[in-house]
Amino acid sequence: MTLILLAISLSIALCVIAFNFAIYALPFMVGLTAFQHVYGTGGGFLMSGFAATVAALLSIGLVIAVLAFAKNPALRLVALAIFAVPAAIAGYALVYGITKNAIDSTIALNLLGGAGGLFIGIAAMLNLNAIGESALSR
């Protein structure tokens, strides 16, 4: 019984961790690209890691800056969508990968993956908007 409860709690913890990683898909990809570029041009591992961290933080900072200074709601929505589209793709892949062995129907699998991607994309938009609002309130 203890092992079953441990397996359930670890599965829930892994889903929460995967959800949080999927929300920040854009900064991760920007950081990964910066790491690969700097490492490919001859920079060391530490310098590549530093460049990846700075690039990821700048990608979040750029979207927050657009949210801070843009008064047009359409421009704010575009900035949030740029952040949320990679999160939605990561959410789709996450849900699809988890459920592909449990569901036989391809249509149901794609619908469930699409719903998961939509959920994670909206969560990414709301999360970044909350971060932007808290940064603006100071």
C-alpha positions as CSV (number, residue, x, y, z in Angstrom):
1,M,0.0,0.0,0.0
2,T,2.8,2.4,0.8
3,L,4.5,1.8,-2.6
4,I,1.2,2.5,-4.4
5,L,0.8,5.8,-2.5
6,L,4.4,6.7,-3.2
7,A,4.0,6.0,-6.9
8,I,0.9,8.1,-7.0
9,S,2.5,11.0,-5.2
10,L,5.6,10.9,-7.3
11,S,3.5,10.8,-10.5
12,I,1.7,13.9,-9.3
13,A,4.9,15.6,-8.5
14,L,6.4,14.8,-11.9
15,C,3.3,16.1,-13.6
16,V,3.6,19.4,-11.6
17,I,7.2,19.7,-12.5
18,A,6.5,19.0,-16.2
19,F,3.7,21.5,-16.2
20,N,6.1,24.2,-14.8
21,F,8.8,23.3,-17.4
22,A,6.2,23.5,-20.2
23,I,5.1,27.0,-19.2
24,Y,8.7,28.3,-19.6
25,A,9.3,26.6,-23.0
26,L,10.2,29.8,-24.8
27,P,13.0,30.9,-22.4
28,F,14.3,27.4,-22.4
29,M,14.5,27.2,-26.2
30,V,16.1,30.6,-26.4
31,G,18.7,29.6,-23.8
32,L,19.4,26.3,-25.5
33,T,19.9,28.0,-28.8
34,A,22.3,30.6,-27.2
35,F,24.2,27.8,-25.5
36,Q,24.6,25.9,-28.7
37,H,25.7,28.9,-30.6
38,V,28.3,30.1,-28.1
39,Y,29.6,26.5,-27.5
40,G,29.8,26.0,-31.3
41,T,31.8,29.1,-31.8
42,G,34.5,28.0,-29.4
43,G,33.3,29.3,-26.0
44,G,33.7,27.1,-23.0
45,F,31.0,25.3,-21.1
46,L,30.8,27.9,-18.4
47,M,30.6,30.8,-20.9
48,S,28.0,29.0,-22.8
49,G,25.9,28.4,-19.7
50,F,26.2,32.1,-18.8
51,A,25.1,33.1,-22.3
52,A,22.1,30.7,-22.1
53,T,21.0,32.1,-18.7
54,V,21.3,35.7,-19.9
55,A,19.4,35.0,-23.1
56,A,16.6,33.2,-21.3
57,L,16.2,36.0,-18.8
58,L,16.3,38.6,-21.6
59,S,13.5,36.7,-23.4
60,I,11.3,37.0,-20.3
61,G,12.4,40.6,-19.7
62,L,11.6,41.6,-23.3
63,V,8.0,40.3,-23.1
64,I,7.5,41.9,-19.7
65,A,8.9,45.2,-21.1
66,V,6.4,45.0,-23.9
67,L,3.6,44.4,-21.4
68,A,4.8,47.3,-19.4
69,F,5.1,49.9,-22.1
70,A,2.5,48.9,-24.6
71,K,-0.9,50.4,-24.1
72,N,-2.5,48.7,-27.1
73,P,-4.2,45.5,-26.0
74,A,-3.5,43.8,-29.4
75,L,0.2,44.3,-29.0
76,R,0.1,43.0,-25.4
77,L,-1.8,39.9,-26.6
78,V,0.7,39.3,-29.4
79,A,3.6,39.5,-26.9
80,L,1.8,37.0,-24.6
81,A,1.0,34.8,-27.6
82,I,4.7,34.7,-28.6
83,F,5.4,33.4,-25.1
84,A,2.5,31.0,-25.0
85,V,2.7,29.3,-28.4
86,P,5.9,27.3,-27.5
87,A,4.3,26.5,-24.2
88,A,1.2,25.2,-25.9
89,I,3.3,23.0,-28.3
90,A,5.3,21.7,-25.3
91,G,2.0,21.0,-23.5
92,Y,0.6,19.1,-26.4
93,A,3.8,17.0,-26.6
94,L,3.7,16.4,-22.9
95,V,0.1,15.2,-22.8
96,Y,0.5,13.2,-26.0
97,G,3.6,11.5,-24.7
98,I,2.1,10.6,-21.3
99,T,-1.2,9.3,-22.7
100,K,-0.1,7.6,-26.0
101,N,0.2,4.2,-24.3
102,A,-3.1,4.4,-22.5
103,I,-5.4,5.5,-25.3
104,D,-5.8,3.6,-28.6
105,S,-7.9,6.1,-30.5
106,T,-5.8,8.6,-32.5
107,I,-8.6,11.1,-32.6
108,A,-9.1,11.0,-28.8
109,L,-5.4,11.2,-28.3
110,N,-5.0,14.3,-30.5
111,L,-8.0,15.9,-28.9
112,L,-6.7,15.3,-25.4
113,G,-3.2,16.5,-26.4
114,G,-4.8,19.6,-28.0
115,A,-6.8,20.3,-24.8
116,G,-3.6,19.9,-22.7
117,G,-1.7,22.2,-25.0
118,L,-4.4,24.8,-24.8
119,F,-4.5,24.5,-21.1
120,I,-0.8,24.9,-20.7
121,G,-0.7,27.8,-23.2
122,I,-3.4,29.7,-21.4
123,A,-1.6,29.0,-18.1
124,A,1.6,30.4,-19.6
125,M,-0.2,33.6,-20.7
126,L,-1.8,34.0,-17.3
127,N,1.5,33.4,-15.5
128,L,3.5,35.8,-17.6
129,N,0.7,38.4,-17.3
130,A,0.7,38.1,-13.5
131,I,4.5,38.5,-13.5
132,G,4.2,41.6,-15.7
133,E,1.5,43.1,-13.5
134,S,3.5,42.5,-10.3
135,A,6.5,44.1,-11.9
136,L,4.5,47.1,-13.0
137,S,2.9,47.6,-9.6
138,R,6.2,48.4,-7.9
